[in-house]
């Protein structure tokens, strides 16, 4: 696995999941934060996509395979389960 891409994938997933959680929770707790909450949700999806693209790249697959992130949990699970092409 390519180290730099793996680190970017972990960072993208972590930040994306945190932003998704914050974008879901903030509007429910504070009624005035609906628009910032939606912005955080969209940004979180983009960050999860970024993480999935780098995970695919780190494992030796095409970057477009990161599109699986649109299926959030299932797509990320598929990417995690795929074998690493860089290992002998």
N, C-alpha and C positions, 0 to 999 in steps of 0.2 A: 504494500500500500504506500502510495506517495505521501510522505510526511506533511508537507505544506498544505496539500489539498485536504488531508484528513483533519488537520487543525482548523482549517477554514470551515469544513463541514460541521465539526462539533460546535464551533462558535456560531455558525448560521442557525443550526438547530436550537441551540440554547437561547439565543436572542429571539429567534422566531417564536418559540413556544412561550417564552416570557411575555412577548408582546401580544400574542394571541390571548393569553390569560388576562393580561391587564386590559386589553381592549374589550374583553367580555365582562369583566368584573366592574370596571370603572363606571360605565353608564348605569349599571344596576344600583350602585351605591350612591352616586351623585347624578341627579337628573340633568344637570347642566353640562355634563361631559359626554354627551351623545356623539357629537361630531369628532372630538379628539379620540373617543373610543373606537369609532369606525376607522379613523385614520390609523390607529394602532393595529386594528385587525388586518387591514390591507397591508400594512408594512410587515406585520408578522407573517402573513402568507408569502410575501416576497422573500423574507429572510429564510423561511423554511424551504422555498424553492432554491434559493442560493445554496443552502446547506446540502440539499439533495443533489444538486448539480455537482458540487465539489466532492461529495461522497462517491458519486458515480465515476468521476474523473480519477479519484484516488484509487478506486478498485480496478481501473483500466477499462471502463466502459465509456461510451460516448456521453458527452455532457447533457445532450437532450434527454437522456434517460431520467434526468432530474424532474421531468414533467410528471413523473409518478407522485410528486409531492402534492399535486392537486387532490390526490386521494389521501391526504395527510397521513393518518396512522398506517393505513394499508400500504401506501406507496413507500413510506419510510421503512416499514417492515420488510418489504420486498428488497429494497436496496441494501438493507443490513444483512439479509440472508444470502444475497448473491455472492458467489465465491470471488475471491480476489485473483485477478488475472496476473498480478505481478509476482505472486508466489510460485515457486516451481512445483 
